[in-house]
Amino acid sequence: MKIFSVLKAFFILLVFSLLSLVISCESRADTVSCFPSQIINVQLNLNLPAYAIDLNTKGWIYINEQQSGTRGLILVKTGTSFKVYDRNAPHLCPDTNTTLKVDENSIKIICPKDGAEWILQDGTPIKGSGLPPKSYDYSYNAATGELLIYY
């Protein structure tokens, strides 16, 4: 009877160990499993010249404020709404040259490490990666110009 209890406990421990190993090694649906998990909590006044000029001329800005992730964010104006992307490449573990950049001569986001590309306006993959850049929710008050980005 005692041997059966020990074997049963060993089997249960083995099953849970294998399950946790499988879960920890698989990719998340929207990024690779090694993608940094950070609190995103940024509040901006888009009426300020530092933001308004670039948003109105280029249509996008980099955000490098506190609580904007490990490498910052890309804010894109899409008509009357916005897209907010993490600058960590969604398909690669963070490394040198995996910070996403906007190609100033086109409407693409590019990963310098492997040349993967995405459409700036909606994050659709163009080349190299099947995953879009990680995006974040926001709330915007058009009357005050206040934008809150959160995760």
N, CA, C and O atoms as a GROMACS GRO file, in nm:
protein
  604
    1MET      N    1   0.082  -0.119   0.000
    1MET     CA    2   0.000   0.000   0.000
    1MET      C    3   0.086   0.125   0.000
    1MET      O    4   0.057   0.222  -0.071
    2LYS      N    5   0.194   0.123   0.080
    2LYS     CA    6   0.282   0.238   0.090
    2LYS      C    7   0.354   0.261  -0.043
    2LYS      O    8   0.373   0.376  -0.084
    3ILE      N    9   0.395   0.154  -0.110
    3ILE     CA   10   0.465   0.166  -0.239
    3ILE      C   11   0.372   0.229  -0.342
    3ILE      O   12   0.415   0.312  -0.421
    4PHE      N   13   0.244   0.190  -0.341
    4PHE     CA   14   0.147   0.246  -0.434
    4PHE      C   15   0.132   0.397  -0.413
    4PHE      O   16   0.125   0.472  -0.510
    5SER      N   17   0.127   0.442  -0.290
    5SER     CA   18   0.116   0.585  -0.259
    5SER      C   19   0.238   0.662  -0.306
    5SER      O   20   0.226   0.772  -0.360
    6VAL      N   21   0.355   0.604  -0.287
    6VAL     CA   22   0.479   0.669  -0.331
    6VAL      C   23   0.482   0.679  -0.484
    6VAL      O   24   0.517   0.783  -0.539
    7LEU      N   25   0.445   0.570  -0.551
    7LEU     CA   26   0.442   0.571  -0.697
    7LEU      C   27   0.339   0.670  -0.750
    7LEU      O   28   0.364   0.739  -0.849
    8LYS      N   29   0.225   0.676  -0.686
    8LYS     CA   30   0.120   0.769  -0.727
    8LYS      C   31   0.169   0.913  -0.712
    8LYS      O   32   0.149   0.995  -0.801
    9ALA      N   33   0.233   0.945  -0.600
    9ALA     CA   34   0.286   1.080  -0.577
    9ALA      C   35   0.395   1.112  -0.679
    9ALA      O   36   0.401   1.224  -0.730
   10PHE      N   37   0.481   1.014  -0.708
   10PHE     CA   38   0.587   1.035  -0.806
   10PHE      C   39   0.528   1.062  -0.944
   10PHE      O   40   0.574   1.151  -1.015
   11PHE      N   41   0.427   0.985  -0.982
   11PHE     CA   42   0.363   1.002  -1.112
   11PHE      C   43   0.298   1.140  -1.124
   11PHE      O   44   0.311   1.206  -1.227
   12ILE      N   45   0.229   1.183  -1.021
   12ILE     CA   46   0.166   1.315  -1.022
   12ILE      C   47   0.271   1.425  -1.034
   12ILE      O   48   0.254   1.519  -1.111
   13LEU      N   49   0.379   1.413  -0.960
   13LEU     CA   50   0.488   1.510  -0.967
   13LEU      C   51   0.549   1.513  -1.106
   13LEU      O   52   0.579   1.620  -1.159
   14LEU      N   53   0.568   1.397  -1.167
   14LEU     CA   54   0.624   1.387  -1.301
   14LEU      C   55   0.532   1.455  -1.403
   14LEU      O   56   0.581   1.528  -1.490
   15VAL      N   57   0.404   1.431  -1.396
   15VAL     CA   58   0.308   1.491  -1.488
   15VAL      C   59   0.310   1.643  -1.478
   15VAL      O   60   0.315   1.712  -1.579
   16PHE      N   61   0.305   1.696  -1.356
   16PHE     CA   62   0.306   1.841  -1.339
   16PHE      C   63   0.438   1.902  -1.384
   16PHE      O   64   0.439   2.013  -1.439
   17SER      N   65   0.548   1.834  -1.362
   17SER     CA   66   0.678   1.884  -1.407
   17SER      C   67   0.684   1.892  -1.559
   17SER      O   68   0.731   1.991  -1.615
   18LEU      N   69   0.636   1.788  -1.625
   18LEU     CA   70   0.635   1.788  -1.771
   18LEU      C   71   0.541   1.895  -1.826
   18LEU      O   72   0.575   1.962  -1.924
   19LEU      N   73   0.426   1.911  -1.766
   19LEU     CA   74   0.332   2.014  -1.811
   19LEU      C   75   0.392   2.154  -1.797
   19LEU      O   76   0.380   2.235  -1.889
   20SER      N   77   0.455   2.181  -1.686
   20SER     CA   78   0.514   2.314  -1.668
   20SER      C   79   0.629   2.337  -1.765
   20SER      O   80   0.649   2.450  -1.810
   21LEU      N   81   0.704   2.234  -1.798
   21LEU     CA   82   0.812   2.246  -1.895
   21LEU      C   83   0.757   2.277  -2.033
   21LEU      O   84   0.809   2.365  -2.102
   22VAL      N   85   0.654   2.207  -2.075
   22VAL     CA   86   0.593   2.229  -2.206
   22VAL      C   87   0.534   2.369  -2.215
   22VAL      O   88   0.554   2.438  -2.315
   23ILE      N   89   0.463   2.411  -2.113
   23ILE     CA   90   0.400   2.543  -2.113
   23ILE      C   91   0.504   2.654  -2.116
   23ILE      O   92   0.485   2.753  -2.186
   24SER      N   93   0.612   2.640  -2.043
   24SER     CA   94   0.713   2.746  -2.036
   24SER      C   95   0.793   2.756  -2.165
   24SER      O   96   0.851   2.862  -2.191
   25CYS      N   97   0.799   2.653  -2.247
   25CYS     CA   98   0.880   2.656  -2.368
   25CYS      C   99   0.801   2.690  -2.494
   25CYS      O  100   0.861   2.712  -2.598
   26GLU      N  101   0.672   2.695  -2.487
   26GLU     CA  102   0.597   2.725  -2.609
   26GLU      C  103   0.581   2.875  -2.626
   26GLU      O  104   0.584   2.951  -2.529
   27SER      N  105   0.563   2.917  -2.751
   27SER     CA  106   0.547   3.059  -2.782
   27SER      C  107   0.409   3.107  -2.742
   27SER      O  108   0.312   3.032  -2.744
   28ARG      N  109   0.402   3.234  -2.704
   28ARG     CA  110   0.272   3.295  -2.681
   28ARG      C  111   0.212   3.325  -2.817
   28ARG      O  112   0.283   3.325  -2.918
   29ALA      N  113   0.084   3.350  -2.822
   29ALA     CA  114   0.017   3.372  -2.950
   29ALA      C  115   0.064   3.500  -3.019
   29ALA      O  116   0.070   3.504  -3.142
   30ASP      N  117   0.099   3.603  -2.942
   30ASP     CA  118   0.132   3.731  -3.006
   30ASP      C  119   0.281   3.765  -3.005
   30ASP      O  120   0.321   3.862  -3.070
   31THR      N  121   0.364   3.688  -2.935
   31THR     CA  122   0.508   3.713  -2.931
   31THR      C  123   0.581   3.583  -2.899
   31THR      O  124   0.518   3.483  -2.865
   32VAL      N  125   0.714   3.585  -2.908
   32VAL     CA  126   0.792   3.470  -2.864
   32VAL      C  127   0.787   3.463  -2.712
   32VAL      O  128   0.758   3.563  -2.646
   33SER      N  129   0.815   3.346  -2.657
   33SER     CA  130   0.801   3.327  -2.512
   33SER      C  131   0.900   3.410  -2.431
   33SER      O  132   0.876   3.435  -2.313
   34CYS      N  133   1.011   3.452  -2.492
   34CYS     CA  134   1.111   3.530  -2.418
   34CYS      C  135   1.085   3.680  -2.427
   34CYS      O  136   1.168   3.760  -2.383
   35PHE      N  137   0.972   3.720  -2.485
   35PHE     CA  138   0.938   3.862  -2.497
   35PHE      C  139   0.923   3.922  -2.358
   35PHE      O  140   0.853   3.865  -2.274
   36PRO      N  141   0.987   4.036  -2.331
   36PRO     CA  142   0.980   4.093  -2.196
   36PRO      C  143   0.838   4.137  -2.159
   36PRO      O  144   0.770   4.203  -2.238
   37SER      N  145   0.796   4.101  -2.041
   37SER     CA  146   0.665   4.142  -1.991
   37SER      C  147   0.685   4.263  -1.899
   37SER      O  148   0.745   4.251  -1.792
   38GLN      N  149   0.635   4.376  -1.940
   38GLN     CA  150   0.654   4.500  -1.867
   38GLN      C  151   0.520   4.568  -1.845
   38GLN      O  152   0.426   4.551  -1.923
   39ILE      N  153   0.511   4.645  -1.739
   39ILE     CA  154   0.394   4.730  -1.718
   39ILE      C  155   0.407   4.848  -1.814
   39ILE      O  156   0.510   4.916  -1.818
   40ILE      N  157   0.302   4.872  -1.889
   40ILE     CA  158   0.298   4.987  -1.978
   40ILE      C  159   0.194   5.082  -1.921
   40ILE      O  160   0.077   5.047  -1.908
   41ASN      N  161   0.238   5.203  -1.888
   41ASN     CA  162   0.149   5.303  -1.830
   41ASN      C  163   0.206   5.441  -1.864
   41ASN      O  164   0.285   5.497  -1.787
   42VAL      N  165   0.166   5.494  -1.978
   42VAL     CA  166   0.220   5.620  -2.027
   42VAL      C  167   0.105   5.717  -2.052
   42VAL      O  168   0.005   5.681  -2.114
   43GLN      N  169   0.121   5.839  -2.003
   43GLN     CA  170   0.022   5.944  -2.027
   43GLN      C  171   0.091   6.058  -2.100
   43GLN      O  172   0.192   6.111  -2.052
   44LEU      N  173   0.036   6.097  -2.216
   44LEU     CA  174   0.094   6.202  -2.298
   44LEU      C  175  -0.010   6.308  -2.330
   44LEU      O  176  -0.128   6.277  -2.344
   45ASN      N  177   0.034   6.432  -2.342
   45ASN     CA  178  -0.051   6.538  -2.394
   45ASN      C  179  -0.008   6.562  -2.538
   45ASN      O  180   0.095   6.625  -2.562
   46LEU      N  181  -0.086   6.512  -2.633
   46LEU     CA  182  -0.048   6.520  -2.774
   46LEU      C  183  -0.060   6.660  -2.832
   46LEU      O  184  -0.024   6.682  -2.947
   47ASN      N  185  -0.111   6.755  -2.753
   47ASN     CA  186  -0.115   6.895  -2.798
   47ASN      C  187   0.020   6.964  -2.780
   47ASN      O  188   0.043   7.070  -2.837
   48LEU      N  189   0.110   6.904  -2.700
   48LEU     CA  190   0.242   6.964  -2.680
   48LEU      C  191   0.322   6.958  -2.810
   48LEU      O  192   0.314   6.858  -2.882
   49PRO      N  193   0.397   7.063  -2.841
   49PRO     CA  194   0.473   7.066  -2.967
   49PRO      C  195   0.567   6.946  -2.986
   49PRO      O  196   0.586   6.901  -3.099
   50ALA      N  197   0.624   6.896  -2.879
   50ALA     CA  198   0.716   6.782  -2.891
   50ALA      C  199   0.650   6.661  -2.956
   50ALA      O  200   0.717   6.583  -3.024
   51TYR      N  201   0.521   6.645  -2.937
   51TYR     CA  202   0.448   6.533  -2.996
   51TYR      C  203   0.369   6.576  -3.120
   51TYR      O  204   0.368   6.506  -3.221
   52ALA      N  205   0.302   6.690  -3.112
   52ALA     CA  206   0.211   6.733  -3.218
   52ALA      C  207   0.280   6.754  -3.352
   52ALA      O  208   0.226   6.716  -3.455
   53ILE      N  209   0.399   6.813  -3.351
   53ILE     CA  210   0.468   6.843  -3.478
   53ILE      C  211   0.499   6.714  -3.554
   53ILE      O  212   0.465   6.703  -3.672
   54ASP      N  213   0.564   6.618  -3.488
   54ASP     CA  214   0.599   6.493  -3.557
   54ASP      C  215   0.476   6.410  -3.592
   54ASP      O  216   0.472   6.351  -3.700
   55LEU      N  217   0.378   6.405  -3.504
   55LEU     CA  218   0.257   6.328  -3.536
   55LEU      C  219   0.185   6.385  -3.658
   55LEU      O  220   0.131   6.311  -3.739
   56ASN      N  221   0.185   6.517  -3.670
   56ASN     CA  222   0.115   6.580  -3.782
   56ASN      C  223   0.197   6.580  -3.910
   56ASN      O  224   0.139   6.583  -4.019
   57THR      N  225   0.330   6.576  -3.901
   57THR     CA  226   0.411   6.575  -4.023
   57THR      C  227   0.449   6.434  -4.066
   57THR      O  228   0.430   6.397  -4.182
   58LYS      N  229   0.503   6.354  -3.973
   58LYS     CA  230   0.546   6.218  -4.006
   58LYS      C  231   0.434   6.116  -3.989
   58LYS      O  232   0.431   6.014  -4.059
   59GLY      N  233   0.343   6.141  -3.895
   59GLY     CA  234   0.236   6.046  -3.867
   59GLY      C  235   0.271   5.946  -3.758
   59GLY      O  236   0.191   5.857  -3.728
   60TRP      N  237   0.389   5.958  -3.699
   60TRP     CA  238   0.432   5.865  -3.595
   60TRP      C  239   0.538   5.930  -3.508
   60TRP      O  240   0.602   6.028  -3.549
   61ILE      N  241   0.557   5.875  -3.387
   61ILE     CA  242   0.664   5.919  -3.297
   61ILE      C  243   0.714   5.799  -3.216
   61ILE      O  244   0.642   5.702  -3.197
   62TYR      N  245   0.838   5.809  -3.170
   62TYR     CA  246   0.889   5.714  -3.071
   62TYR      C  247   0.853   5.768  -2.933
   62TYR      O  248   0.858   5.889  -2.910
   63ILE      N  249   0.817   5.678  -2.842
   63ILE     CA  250   0.789   5.716  -2.703
   63ILE      C  251   0.891   5.644  -2.615
   63ILE      O  252   0.898   5.522  -2.614
   64ASN      N  253   0.968   5.722  -2.542
   64ASN     CA  254   1.071   5.666  -2.453
   64ASN      C  255   1.054   5.716  -2.311
   64ASN      O  256   1.152   5.745  -2.242
   65GLU      N  257   0.930   5.728  -2.268
   65GLU     CA  258   0.899   5.774  -2.132
   65GLU      C  259   0.915   5.659  -2.033
   65GLU      O  260   0.930   5.543  -2.073
   66GLN      N  261   0.911   5.691  -1.903
   66GLN     CA  262   0.908   5.586  -1.802
   66GLN      C  263   0.784   5.500  -1.824
   66GLN      O  264   0.680   5.550  -1.865
   67GLN      N  265   0.797   5.373  -1.796
   67GLN     CA  266   0.690   5.274  -1.809
   67GLN      C  267   0.641   5.261  -1.953
   67GLN      O  268   0.522   5.237  -1.978
   68SER      N  269   0.735   5.277  -2.049
   68SER     CA  270   0.699   5.255  -2.189
   68SER      C  271   0.769   5.131  -2.244
   68SER      O  272   0.805   5.125  -2.362
   69GLY      N  273   0.790   5.032  -2.158
   69GLY     CA  274   0.852   4.907  -2.200
   69GLY      C  275   1.003   4.913  -2.189
   69GLY      O  276   1.060   5.013  -2.145
   70THR      N  277   1.068   4.805  -2.230
   70THR     CA  278   1.213   4.797  -2.218
   70THR      C  279   1.286   4.872  -2.328
   70THR      O  280   1.402   4.911  -2.311
   71ARG      N  281   1.219   4.894  -2.441
   71ARG     CA  282   1.284   4.964  -2.553
   71ARG      C  283   1.200   5.078  -2.608
   71ARG      O  284   1.235   5.138  -2.710
   72GLY      N  285   1.091   5.109  -2.542
   72GLY     CA  286   1.006   5.217  -2.587
   72GLY      C  287   0.892   5.169  -2.675
   72GLY      O  288   0.874   5.050  -2.696
   73LEU      N  289   0.816   5.266  -2.726
   73LEU     CA  290   0.698   5.238  -2.806
   73LEU      C  291   0.702   5.319  -2.935
   73LEU      O  292   0.776   5.417  -2.946
   74ILE      N  293   0.622   5.277  -3.032
   74ILE     CA  294   0.599   5.354  -3.154
   74ILE      C  295   0.451   5.391  -3.153
   74ILE      O  296   0.365   5.303  -3.147
   75LEU      N  297   0.422   5.520  -3.160
   75LEU     CA  298   0.284   5.568  -3.166
   75LEU      C  299   0.258   5.614  -3.308
   75LEU      O  300   0.331   5.698  -3.362
   76VAL      N  301   0.153   5.560  -3.370
   76VAL     CA  302   0.120   5.590  -3.509
   76VAL      C  303  -0.020   5.650  -3.513
   76VAL      O  304  -0.114   5.595  -3.456
   77LYS      N  305  -0.032   5.763  -3.581
   77LYS     CA  306  -0.164   5.826  -3.600
   77LYS      C  307  -0.226   5.764  -3.724
   77LYS      O  308  -0.167   5.767  -3.833
   78THR      N  309  -0.346   5.709  -3.708
   78THR     CA  310  -0.416   5.644  -3.819
   78THR      C  311  -0.552   5.711  -3.838
   78THR      O  312  -0.654   5.658  -3.796
   79GLY      N  313  -0.552   5.826  -3.900
   79GLY     CA  314  -0.676   5.902  -3.916
   79GLY      C  315  -0.716   5.964  -3.784
   79GLY      O  316  -0.646   6.051  -3.732
   80THR      N  317  -0.829   5.920  -3.730
   80THR     CA  318  -0.876   5.974  -3.602
   80THR      C  319  -0.841   5.884  -3.484
   80THR      O  320  -0.880   5.912  -3.370
   81SER      N  321  -0.769   5.776  -3.509
   81SER     CA  322  -0.729   5.686  -3.401
   81SER      C  323  -0.577   5.665  -3.404
   81SER      O  324  -0.506   5.734  -3.477
   82PHE      N  325  -0.530   5.570  -3.324
   82PHE     CA  326  -0.386   5.546  -3.310
   82PHE      C  327  -0.358   5.397  -3.308
   82PHE      O  328  -0.447   5.316  -3.281
   83LYS      N  329  -0.233   5.362  -3.335
   83LYS     CA  330  -0.179   5.229  -3.310
   83LYS      C  331  -0.058   5.249  -3.221
   83LYS      O  332   0.019   5.344  -3.241
   84VAL      N  333  -0.040   5.162  -3.124
   84VAL     CA  334   0.075   5.170  -3.032
   84VAL      C  335   0.146   5.036  -3.037
   84VAL      O  336   0.089   4.933  -3.001
   85TYR      N  337   0.272   5.037  -3.081
   85TYR     CA  338   0.351   4.916  -3.093
   85TYR      C  339   0.468   4.916  -2.996
   85TYR      O  340   0.526   5.021  -2.968
   86ASP      N  341   0.502   4.798  -2.945
   86ASP     CA  342   0.623   4.780  -2.866
   86ASP      C  343   0.741   4.779  -2.962
   86ASP      O  344   0.729   4.728  -3.074
   87ARG      N  345   0.855   4.833  -2.922
   87ARG     CA  346   0.973   4.836  -3.009
   87ARG      C  347   1.057   4.709  -2.999
   87ARG      O  348   1.156   4.696  -3.071
   88ASN      N  349   1.020   4.614  -2.912
   88ASN     CA  350   1.087   4.483  -2.912
   88ASN      C  351   1.034   4.402  -3.030
   88ASN      O  352   0.914   4.399  -3.053
   89ALA      N  353   1.123   4.338  -3.103
   89ALA     CA  354   1.080   4.252  -3.214
   89ALA      C  355   0.994   4.139  -3.158
   89ALA      O  356   1.033   4.073  -3.062
   90PRO      N  357   0.875   4.115  -3.218
   90PRO     CA  358   0.784   4.014  -3.162
   90PRO      C  359   0.827   3.870  -3.189
   90PRO      O  360   0.778   3.778  -3.124
   91HIS      N  361   0.918   3.851  -3.283
   91HIS     CA  362   0.955   3.717  -3.327
   91HIS      C  363   1.094   3.674  -3.283
   91HIS      O  364   1.136   3.561  -3.311
   92LEU      N  365   1.168   3.762  -3.214
   92LEU     CA  366   1.304   3.732  -3.169
   92LEU      C  367   1.318   3.763  -3.021
   92LEU      O  368   1.254   3.854  -2.969
   93CYS      N  369   1.403   3.686  -2.954
   93CYS     CA  370   1.434   3.720  -2.815
   93CYS      C  371   1.517   3.848  -2.813
   93CYS      O  372   1.599   3.868  -2.902
   94PRO      N  373   1.496   3.934  -2.714
   94PRO     CA  374   1.570   4.061  -2.709
   94PRO      C  375   1.722   4.038  -2.717
   94PRO      O  376   1.778   3.953  -2.647
   95ASP      N  377   1.784   4.116  -2.803
   95ASP     CA  378   1.926   4.102  -2.831
   95ASP      C  379   1.971   4.235  -2.893
   95ASP      O  380   1.890   4.326  -2.911
   96THR      N  381   2.098   4.245  -2.923
   96THR     CA  382   2.142   4.366  -2.993
   96THR      C  383   2.075   4.369  -3.129
   96THR      O  384   2.061   4.266  -3.195
   97ASN      N  385   2.034   4.484  -3.171
   97ASN     CA  386   1.970   4.508  -3.301
   97ASN      C  387   1.832   4.445  -3.316
   97ASN      O  388   1.790   4.417  -3.429
   98THR      N  389   1.760   4.422  -3.207
   98THR     CA  390   1.621   4.374  -3.220
   98THR      C  391   1.521   4.482  -3.182
   98THR      O  392   1.403   4.454  -3.162
   99THR      N  393   1.568   4.607  -3.170
   99THR     CA  394   1.478   4.719  -3.143
   99THR      C  395   1.418   4.766  -3.275
   99THR      O  396   1.491   4.807  -3.365
  100LEU      N  397   1.286   4.759  -3.287
  100LEU     CA  398   1.219   4.797  -3.411
  100LEU      C  399   1.237   4.945  -3.440
  100LEU      O  400   1.240   5.028  -3.349
  101LYS      N  401   1.250   4.976  -3.569
  101LYS     CA  402   1.267   5.114  -3.614
  101LYS      C  403   1.169   5.142  -3.727
  101LYS      O  404   1.131   5.053  -3.802
  102VAL      N  405   1.129   5.268  -3.737
  102VAL     CA  406   1.044   5.308  -3.848
  102VAL      C  407   1.136   5.352  -3.962
  102VAL      O  408   1.227   5.432  -3.942
  103ASP      N  409   1.111   5.298  -4.082
  103ASP     CA  410   1.186   5.340  -4.200
  103ASP      C  411   1.132   5.476  -4.241
  103ASP      O  412   1.018   5.487  -4.286
  104GLU      N  413   1.213   5.579  -4.227
  104GLU     CA  414   1.169   5.716  -4.251
  104GLU      C  415   1.135   5.742  -4.397
  104GLU      O  416   1.069   5.841  -4.428
  105ASN      N  417   1.180   5.656  -4.489
  105ASN     CA  418   1.156   5.676  -4.632
  105ASN      C  419   1.035   5.598  -4.683
  105ASN      O  420   1.004   5.602  -4.802
  106SER      N  421   0.967   5.528  -4.595
  106SER     CA  422   0.853   5.448  -4.639
  106SER      C  423   0.751   5.439  -4.526
  106SER      O  424   0.757   5.515  -4.429
  107ILE      N  425   0.662   5.347  -4.538
  107ILE     CA  426   0.558   5.328  -4.435
  107ILE      C  427   0.576   5.192  -4.368
  107ILE      O  428   0.479   5.118  -4.350
  108LYS      N  429   0.701   5.160  -4.333
  108LYS     CA  430   0.732   5.030  -4.276
  108LYS      C  431   0.801   5.041  -4.141
  108LYS      O  432   0.868   5.140  -4.111
  109ILE      N  433   0.781   4.937  -4.060
  109ILE     CA  434   0.859   4.915  -3.939
  109ILE      C  435   0.958   4.804  -3.975
  109ILE      O  436   0.921   4.707  -4.040
  110ILE      N  437   1.083   4.820  -3.932
  110ILE     CA  438   1.188   4.725  -3.970
  110ILE      C  439   1.261   4.673  -3.847
  110ILE      O  440   1.286   4.748  -3.752
  111CYS      N  441   1.295   4.545  -3.850
  111CYS     CA  442   1.382   4.485  -3.748
  111CYS      C  443   1.524   4.484  -3.805
  111CYS      O  444   1.550   4.414  -3.902
  112PRO      N  445   1.616   4.561  -3.746
  112PRO     CA  446   1.752   4.568  -3.799
  112PRO      C  447   1.828   4.434  -3.794
  112PRO      O  448   1.920   4.413  -3.872
  113LYS      N  449   1.790   4.346  -3.703
  113LYS     CA  450   1.863   4.219  -3.686
  113LYS      C  451   1.846   4.127  -3.805
  113LYS      O  452   1.943   4.069  -3.854
  114ASP      N  453   1.721   4.111  -3.854
  114ASP     CA  454   1.698   4.015  -3.962
  114ASP      C  455   1.623   4.073  -4.083
  114ASP      O  456   1.593   4.001  -4.178
  115GLY      N  457   1.593   4.203  -4.079
  115GLY     CA  458   1.526   4.266  -4.193
  115GLY      C  459   1.377   4.242  -4.202
  115GLY      O  460   1.316   4.275  -4.303
  116ALA      N  461   1.316   4.184  -4.098
  116ALA     CA  462   1.171   4.164  -4.099
  116ALA      C  463   1.102   4.300  -4.111
  116ALA      O  464   1.153   4.401  -4.061
  117GLU      N  465   0.986   4.302  -4.178
  117GLU     CA  466   0.916   4.429  -4.202
  117GLU      C  467   0.767   4.414  -4.174
  117GLU      O  468   0.708   4.307  -4.190
  118TRP      N  469   0.707   4.526  -4.132
  118TRP     CA  470   0.564   4.534  -4.105
  118TRP      C  471   0.511   4.665  -4.161
  118TRP      O  472   0.585   4.763  -4.170
  119ILE      N  473   0.382   4.668  -4.198
  119ILE     CA  474   0.318   4.791  -4.241
  119ILE      C  475   0.296   4.879  -4.119
  119ILE      O  476   0.241   4.834  -4.019
  120LEU      N  477   0.340   5.004  -4.127
  120LEU     CA  478   0.333   5.096  -4.013
  120LEU      C  479   0.190   5.120  -3.966
  120LEU      O  480   0.166   5.124  -3.846
  121GLN      N  481   0.096   5.136  -4.057
  121GLN     CA  482  -0.040   5.175  -4.021
  121GLN      C  483  -0.119   5.068  -3.946
  121GLN      O  484  -0.204   5.101  -3.863
  122ASP      N  485  -0.090   4.940  -3.973
  122ASP     CA  486  -0.172   4.836  -3.907
  122ASP      C  487  -0.091   4.718  -3.851
  122ASP      O  488  -0.150   4.628  -3.791
  123GLY      N  489   0.041   4.716  -3.871
  123GLY     CA  490   0.125   4.611  -3.815
  123GLY      C  491   0.126   4.481  -3.893
  123GLY      O  492   0.181   4.381  -3.846
  124THR      N  493   0.066   4.479  -4.011
  124THR     CA  494   0.064   4.357  -4.092
  124THR      C  495   0.205   4.317  -4.132
  124THR      O  496   0.280   4.401  -4.182
  125PRO      N  497   0.244   4.190  -4.110
  125PRO     CA  498   0.377   4.146  -4.152
  125PRO      C  499   0.392   4.150  -4.304
  125PRO      O  500   0.302   4.108  -4.377
  126ILE      N  501   0.505   4.203  -4.350
  126ILE     CA  502   0.535   4.208  -4.494
  126ILE      C  503   0.641   4.104  -4.528
  126ILE      O  504   0.630   4.033  -4.628
  127LYS      N  505   0.744   4.096  -4.444
  127LYS     CA  506   0.858   4.010  -4.474
  127LYS      C  507   0.920   3.959  -4.344
  127LYS      O  508   0.938   4.035  -4.249
  128GLY      N  509   0.954   3.830  -4.342
  128GLY     CA  510   1.037   3.776  -4.234
  128GLY      C  511   0.966   3.723  -4.112
  128GLY      O  512   1.009   3.621  -4.057
  129SER      N  513   0.862   3.785  -4.066
  129SER     CA  514   0.794   3.741  -3.944
  129SER      C  515   0.646   3.722  -3.970
  129SER      O  516   0.583   3.802  -4.039
  130GLY      N  517   0.591   3.617  -3.915
  130GLY     CA  518   0.447   3.596  -3.924
  130GLY      C  519   0.370   3.666  -3.813
  130GLY      O  520   0.248   3.670  -3.815
  131LEU      N  521   0.445   3.720  -3.716
  131LEU     CA  522   0.382   3.788  -3.602
  131LEU      C  523   0.383   3.939  -3.622
  131LEU      O  524   0.484   3.995  -3.664
  132PRO      N  525   0.272   4.006  -3.593
  132PRO     CA  526   0.274   4.153  -3.596
  132PRO      C  527   0.345   4.207  -3.472
  132PRO      O  528   0.360   4.134  -3.374
  133PRO      N  529   0.388   4.333  -3.475
  133PRO     CA  530   0.446   4.391  -3.352
  133PRO      C  531   0.342   4.388  -3.240
  133PRO      O  532   0.223   4.404  -3.265
  134LYS      N  533   0.388   4.367  -3.118
  134LYS     CA  534   0.295   4.368  -3.004
  134LYS      C  535   0.234   4.506  -2.994
  134LYS      O  536   0.305   4.607  -2.997
  135SER      N  537   0.103   4.512  -2.981
  135SER     CA  538   0.035   4.641  -2.971
  135SER      C  539  -0.032   4.653  -2.835
  135SER      O  540  -0.058   4.554  -2.767
  136TYR      N  541  -0.058   4.777  -2.797
  136TYR     CA  542  -0.116   4.806  -2.666
  136TYR      C  543  -0.243   4.888  -2.679
  136TYR      O  544  -0.262   4.961  -2.776
  137ASP      N  545  -0.328   4.874  -2.578
  137ASP     CA  546  -0.452   4.952  -2.572
  137ASP      C  547  -0.422   5.094  -2.529
  137ASP      O  548  -0.318   5.123  -2.470
  138TYR      N  549  -0.515   5.181  -2.560
  138TYR     CA  550  -0.501   5.321  -2.520
  138TYR      C  551  -0.640   5.381  -2.504
  138TYR      O  552  -0.739   5.326  -2.551
  139SER      N  553  -0.645   5.495  -2.438
  139SER     CA  554  -0.767   5.577  -2.436
  139SER      C  555  -0.723   5.718  -2.472
  139SER      O  556  -0.616   5.764  -2.432
  140TYR      N  557  -0.807   5.786  -2.549
  140TYR     CA  558  -0.772   5.919  -2.598
  140TYR      C  559  -0.887   6.015  -2.575
  140TYR      O  560  -1.002   5.985  -2.609
  141ASN      N  561  -0.856   6.131  -2.518
  141ASN     CA  562  -0.953   6.237  -2.499
  141ASN      C  563  -0.918   6.347  -2.599
  141ASN      O  564  -0.825   6.424  -2.577
  142ALA      N  565  -0.994   6.354  -2.708
  142ALA     CA  566  -0.964   6.451  -2.814
  142ALA      C  567  -0.978   6.595  -2.766
  142ALA      O  568  -0.909   6.684  -2.817
  143ALA      N  569  -1.066   6.619  -2.670
  143ALA     CA  570  -1.087   6.756  -2.621
  143ALA      C  571  -0.963   6.810  -2.549
  143ALA      O  572  -0.932   6.929  -2.560
  144THR      N  573  -0.894   6.723  -2.477
  144THR     CA  574  -0.775   6.768  -2.401
  144THR      C  575  -0.644   6.726  -2.467
  144THR      O  576  -0.538   6.779  -2.432
  145GLY      N  577  -0.650   6.633  -2.560
  145GLY     CA  578  -0.528   6.582  -2.623
  145GLY      C  579  -0.455   6.479  -2.539
  145GLY      O  580  -0.343   6.441  -2.571
  146GLU      N  581  -0.518   6.433  -2.430
  146GLU     CA  582  -0.455   6.336  -2.340
  146GLU      C  583  -0.468   6.194  -2.396
  146GLU      O  584  -0.578   6.148  -2.428
  147LEU      N  585  -0.355   6.127  -2.406
  147LEU     CA  586  -0.350   5.988  -2.451
  147LEU      C  587  -0.293   5.904  -2.338
  147LEU      O  588  -0.186   5.934  -2.286
  148LEU      N  589  -0.364   5.798  -2.300
  148LEU     CA  590  -0.318   5.705  -2.197
  148LEU      C  591  -0.296   5.570  -2.264
  148LEU      O  592  -0.388   5.512  -2.321
  149ILE      N  593  -0.172   5.520  -2.256
  149ILE     CA  594  -0.136   5.390  -2.311
  149ILE      C  595  -0.114   5.297  -2.194
  149ILE      O  596  -0.045   5.332  -2.098
  150TYR      N  597  -0.172   5.177  -2.201
  150TYR     CA  598  -0.164   5.088  -2.085
  150TYR      C  599  -0.159   4.942  -2.126
  150TYR      O  600  -0.199   4.904  -2.236
  151TYR      N  601  -0.108   4.859  -2.033
  151TYR     CA  602  -0.107   4.713  -2.048
  151TYR      C  603  -0.103   4.653  -1.910
  151TYR      O  604  -0.101   4.530  -1.896
   0.00000   0.00000   0.00000
